[in-house]
Amino acid sequence: MDRKKKLLIVSHAPSLNTRTLRDAVAQGAGHEDIENVEVTVLAPLEAGPDDVLACDAIILGTTENLGYMSGALKDFFDRSYYPCLEKTQGLPFAYYIRAGHDGTGTRRAVESITTGLKWRLVQEL
Ligand SMILES: Cc1cc2nc3c(=O)[nH]c(=O)nc-3n(C[C@H](O)[C@H](O)[C@H](O)COP(=O)(O)O)c2cc1C
C-alpha cells in the first residue's frame, strides 16, 4: 500500500470560535471517506520548516489582526521561508481567514508569501 500522505494544518486559534473552526477543518480532512491521509494539527508557534518539509500538503489558518495575518503565523513563515524555499516549490496548499471585518489585507499577505515560496493554491478562498 502507498505510504499515507501527510496533511499539515497550521492554525492560529486564539479563541473558542477559531478553535471550533480549526477543529472543523481537521475533522473534514480526517473524514472517513478520505483514505490514506494522515492529518497533523499544529499551532504556528509549534510548527517550523521540518514540519513543512515532511508534509505533502498544508492548510494555513489565521485570524486577521490589524489588517494582516496573525503575528504567530507570520513568525512561522519567518522561520520557514528560507529553509523551505528551494525544497517545497509546488506544495499544494489552502488557507482560511477568520476576519471580523474584511480579510483582504491578510489574504494579500498570505498569497504574497506563498507566491514567493511557489506553493500551489488548490482551493480558492
Ligand atoms: C490586536 C488585534 C487586532 C485585530 N485586528 C483585526 C482586523 O484588522 N480585522 C478583523 O477583521 N479582525 C481583527 N481582530 C479580531 C480578530 O481577528 C479576532 O480576535 C479573531 O477573529 C477571533 O475572534 P472570534 O473568536 O470572534 O472569531 C483583531 C484582534 C486583535 C486581538
PDBQT file of the ligand as one rigid body, heavy atoms in Angstrom, charges set to zero:
ROOT
HETATM    1  C1  LIG A 201      -4.752  43.026  18.140  1.00  0.00    +0.000 C 
HETATM    2  C2  LIG A 201      -5.936  42.565  17.341  1.00  0.00    +0.000 A 
HETATM    3  C3  LIG A 201      -6.176  43.125  16.105  1.00  0.00    +0.000 A 
HETATM    4  C4  LIG A 201      -7.264  42.737  15.344  1.00  0.00    +0.000 A 
HETATM    5  N1  LIG A 201      -7.444  43.270  14.106  1.00  0.00    +0.000 NA
HETATM    6  C5  LIG A 201      -8.460  42.824  13.307  1.00  0.00    +0.000 A 
HETATM    7  C6  LIG A 201      -8.596  43.315  11.974  1.00  0.00    +0.000 A 
HETATM    8  O1  LIG A 201      -7.819  44.109  11.488  1.00  0.00    +0.000 OA
HETATM    9  N2  LIG A 201      -9.622  42.836  11.231  1.00  0.00    +0.000 N 
HETATM   10  C7  LIG A 201     -10.506  41.923  11.717  1.00  0.00    +0.000 A 
HETATM   11  O2  LIG A 201     -11.379  41.519  10.981  1.00  0.00    +0.000 OA
HETATM   12  N3  LIG A 201     -10.401  41.451  12.989  1.00  0.00    +0.000 NA
HETATM   13  C8  LIG A 201      -9.401  41.869  13.786  1.00  0.00    +0.000 A 
HETATM   14  N4  LIG A 201      -9.240  41.378  15.063  1.00  0.00    +0.000 N 
HETATM   15  C9  LIG A 201     -10.183  40.387  15.529  1.00  0.00    +0.000 C 
HETATM   16  C10 LIG A 201      -9.556  39.026  15.452  1.00  0.00    +0.000 C 
HETATM   17  O3  LIG A 201      -9.484  38.597  14.114  1.00  0.00    +0.000 OA
HETATM   18  C11 LIG A 201     -10.398  38.132  16.330  1.00  0.00    +0.000 C 
HETATM   19  O4  LIG A 201      -9.809  38.205  17.593  1.00  0.00    +0.000 OA
HETATM   20  C12 LIG A 201     -10.446  36.722  15.854  1.00  0.00    +0.000 C 
HETATM   21  O5  LIG A 201     -11.151  36.684  14.643  1.00  0.00    +0.000 OA
HETATM   22  C13 LIG A 201     -11.119  35.802  16.861  1.00  0.00    +0.000 C 
HETATM   23  O6  LIG A 201     -12.392  36.301  17.080  1.00  0.00    +0.000 OA
HETATM   24  P1  LIG A 201     -13.640  35.338  17.206  1.00  0.00    +0.000 P 
HETATM   25  O7  LIG A 201     -13.386  34.453  18.376  1.00  0.00    +0.000 OA
HETATM   26  O8  LIG A 201     -14.806  36.270  17.456  1.00  0.00    +0.000 OA
HETATM   27  O9  LIG A 201     -13.771  34.603  15.925  1.00  0.00    +0.000 OA
HETATM   28  C14 LIG A 201      -8.160  41.755  15.843  1.00  0.00    +0.000 A 
HETATM   29  C15 LIG A 201      -7.893  41.191  17.104  1.00  0.00    +0.000 A 
HETATM   30  C16 LIG A 201      -6.806  41.571  17.830  1.00  0.00    +0.000 A 
HETATM   31  C17 LIG A 201      -6.539  40.917  19.156  1.00  0.00    +0.000 C 
ENDROOT
TORSDOF 0
